[in-house]
């Protein structure tokens, strides 16, 4: 099991993604595709 010493950065990152989803759903999708799935920006343009 992985132990995280300070979960606060993860909570802040999650809160930022949640806010981005509300403010700009397209930007949220781009962030998910790029950050979590490793899509290049050129690949994201076609999604």
C-alpha positions in Angstrom: 0.0 0.0 0.0 1.2 3.5 -0.9 1.3 5.9 2.0 0.8 9.6 1.3 2.3 11.9 3.9 0.4 15.0 2.9 -2.8 14.5 1.0 -3.5 18.2 0.8 -2.0 18.8 -2.7 -4.2 16.0 -4.1 -7.3 17.6 -2.6 -6.3 20.9 -4.1 -5.7 19.4 -7.5 -9.1 17.6 -7.4 -10.8 20.8 -6.3 -9.2 22.7 -9.2 -10.3 20.0 -11.7 -13.8 20.1 -10.4 -13.9 23.9 -10.7 -12.5 23.7 -14.2 -15.2 21.2 -15.2 -17.8 23.7 -14.1 -16.2 26.7 -15.8 -15.0 25.1 -19.0 -16.1 21.5 -19.8 -13.9 21.4 -22.9 -10.8 22.6 -21.0 -11.6 20.0 -18.3 -11.7 17.2 -21.0 -8.4 18.5 -22.5 -6.8 18.4 -19.1 -8.0 14.8 -18.4 -6.9 13.5 -21.8 -3.5 15.1 -21.6 -2.6 14.7 -17.9 -4.2 11.3 -17.1 -4.2 9.5 -20.5 -1.0 11.1 -21.9 -2.6 12.4 -25.1 -0.5 14.9 -27.1 -2.1 18.3 -27.7 -2.4 17.3 -31.4 -4.3 14.2 -30.4 -6.6 16.1 -28.1 -7.7 18.3 -31.0 -9.3 15.3 -32.7 -11.2 14.2 -29.6 
